[in-house]
Amino acid sequence: MAVAIAACTSVVTVAEAVPAAAAEPGYFAAQRVGERPPMGWNSWNRFGCDINEDLVRGAADALVSSGMKDAGYQYINIDDCWAEQNRTAEGKLEPSHERFPHGIKTLADYVHGLGLKLGIYTSAGTLTCQKTMPGALDHEEADAQSFADWGVDYLKYDNCNNQGRPAIERYTKMGDAIKKTGRPMIYALCEWGENKPWTWGRDAGAQLWRTTGDISDNWGSMTGILDQQVGLEKFAGPGGWNDPDMLEVGNGGMTDTEYRSHFALWALLNAPLLAGNDLPAMSPATKAILENNDVIALDQDWAGTQGRKLRDDGDTEVWAKPMSDGSAAVVLFNRGSASTTISTTAAELGLEGHTFRVRDLWTGTETETAGTLRDAVASHDSSVFRVWPSTHPSAAPMTTLALPAPDYVPADRPLTTTLQVINDGSTPITQLRATVATPVGWQLDGPGTFTVPAVPPGKSWQQQITFKPVAPGGERVRLAAKADYSTAWGKRALGSEGTSPLVSRPSSGTTALSKAPWMSSDNGWGPVERGTSNGESQPGDGHRITIAGVGYDDGIGAHAPSSVRVYVGASCTSVGALVGMDDENAGGSVGFRILGDGKELAATGVMHPGDRAQALSAQLTGVQVLELSVTDAGDGNTNDHADWANATITC
């Protein structure tokens, strides 16, 4: 990932997941603090090292006043940079005189007085990740006792500066030290998934174990981490949880739509729900996401069965989990750049019956289906439902209004899509009136309002819609429709909205891709940078591109997993670049791929730091969309800074 590492299809039964140590007296009493995934707040994602006791007190106050405590959030966790650089003469950690002048004990007492719990951070190394304070390596018992004496309820234990010593040995030693204190304490391994901690974390005394490197506040990072959770569900259950890292909801690097997907998927994974935003400044949209009790219930369900990916159809995915009351939860997830309709069935979710009650966990709306669950899902959005078998129709039929937005819209061509209304319930909808809106800069070719007497159960109505370009402008084209109809349960209304990138063919000649318009860009850490290396997590913080000691004045700086998509409109002949790992980071491995309309045109093998730049090129005859892709080569993406030096297209 970055140099400054942040302070960090089967389900087994609980009996299979619990280690032999469970037979020891007092084991479950000590573990009870982790029987469900912890919920709370951590200082790192928003504030990094810029923390002090006033900020932590303010976060605790806001957790209460905002309603988050009532929603189940209880931990206030201090991350890196809270201690003095050196230990005391007695070898103990000492809170920063400047940042925490009243000490951690006083702060813990304040947090406990609000009915909350306090968490703290250190590393299983000689120094923490930011090298501002000592790590706990070879000081495990002393540090664990300090934490217990101060009233700490949660320890996040990172992996920096570990001197190459075996992970299981280091983490087990701290687990034993915590147990020896006698204080119940969440023990969270932040080992980055390097040694498969899901296979030994419980035996090391932990209730949580990080499965990946650090999250970054962008879409590519979030989805890249999500992909690495597939197959890990069998290792999680009450008392021991997979940890895909903390929440970025509300930190500004993604849209509210993307944050909804982030939150819903983390809840379905039974992940710790640790907010990382500025709580006193929380927006209403962020508050609505973080305090959605229906979604939180998926995470906190007492059975503790982690959700899993049921189906992967490329840009669309279906994720689901069984719930303890016999219902099932499902997330219809759209990773693509355009809105689309996604569906599954009650049978695919493992439910039996002829009719089913459905609750939309974002809106609270309840409907009924004869077995199909479907929704029109916007780009990067997710529809989240909870489904119960029912004996008879008990609500209005589940109805979908769809107006799919294409993957992209050429500015010089008509835009054609299909307006569709689908009735998946057991009763009809009647008196349907559907209307489409005309995008700015376009002209509707034909009528825009339609009336339909009825749509029977299990049937659909559709109408092709065409818009002609008049004076298209802006970066995206917005498509929207609405529908009103009647049911046996009264009148209902639906809306559908999506956007597509507006694209034009590149200019003739040779163009630097750092200067060309991009349809989209995703990155595993920070944004994709134009003209520089990836740098760190903030826009514009890259450096001059350097591969194996050779500098380049132009190019694209990426971090795996990464994708840059460019519309070329079958008007370009070739693309080329010099590719390699940037010298700004010493670890990792990546692979580079050039794709045309989704098909691989050229690729490197695995590349490592210090490898000389490789020339990578491809012919683009007939290609509409060019994609530059960087993949993680299988050893985690923590250090995968990758460059497309001197990348150009010829048209």
PEFEN-V811254 format. One line per field, one symbol per residue. burial: 1 if it has 16 or more other ideal C-beta (glycine too) atoms within 10 Angstrom, else 0. A space follows every 50 residues. Layout:
BEGIN
burial = ???
END
This chain:
BEGIN
burial = 11011111001000001110000000100110110111111111111100 11101110111110010110111111111111110010000011110011 00010011011001011111111111111111111110111111111101 11111111111100001001111110111010111111111110101101 11011111111111111111111111011001111111111111111111 10110011111111111111111111111001000110111101110110 10011111110000011111111000111111111111111101110110 10001111111100011111111111111111111111010010111111 11111111110000101011111111111001010100100100000001 01001001001000101010010001101111101110000101010111 11101100001011010111111111111111111110001111111000 01011111111111111110010011111111111001111111110000 11010010101010010101001111111111100111111111111110 1
END
